Amino acid sequence: MTEPRQYKHLNVTRSADGFGVTVELNRPEVLNAMNTAMCEDLLACFEALFWDKTVRAVVLTGAGQRAFSVGADLKERQGMTDETWFAQHEMFEQMAFRLLHCPVPVIAAVEGFAMGGGLELAILSDFIVASETAVFAVPEITLGIFPGIGGTQLLPRILGAPLAKELIFTGRRMGAQEAKAAGLLNYLVPAGQARAKALEIAATIADNGPIAVRQAKKAIARGTETDLETAMILAIEAYNNTVTTEDRLEGVRAFNEKRKPRFKGK
């Protein structure tokens, strides 16, 4: 379960039905920059979500309207030894893998800046809902650093290599309209509405068969990284994993009784 832990820089809340979780980065005074303590929080939170079978969808967002996150806290990193920097980044890497492999859909809700590691958090999620105030960039190279939690691998997969290379090599900023046209965003909404839209989508997902959703996410993630024949086999395996569930029986029964299914995740 995610609630018992007291987080320093996250607000973690459940929806009324208990199926949805909102994870809010909570350092608005520094545009939700990620320090070591926030990374520890994110690592613990997504580790807990990995094992929590009651959760059906997650919304990842930032406190305030100015930023989703501007990435790693470089003020904290000022004067770090190489040893300390590597130790901190190993934690960032572990956190990124926990987020990437979260078994339920994660929707990033972006207002304002999503820069560097903040953009990487957003693309480690399954998809992005952003408001018209959103600004995206991967500026690490302009500071002699490297996009360290997936930007060089995920951006080319989402945007295509040429545009991803341009953004990474130059560090230029991409506005919300361009990001939507390029395929970075699933939804572009008015200012202040990103979280509400993400929660609406999360609620729709949570209404669906939770085992089927988890199997679909796994099949898509694994299938896109292999050849088509292997991917089809993985998809059939995922399909078979849903056949013997109570939820499959309930879904067919509800269809024939012309009512909404009541899924239990069993």
Summary of the structure (lengths in Angstrom):
residues: 266
radius of gyration: 19.0
end to end distance: 17.9
largest distance: 66.0
contacts: 886
relative contact order: 0.11
helix: 51%
strand: 16%
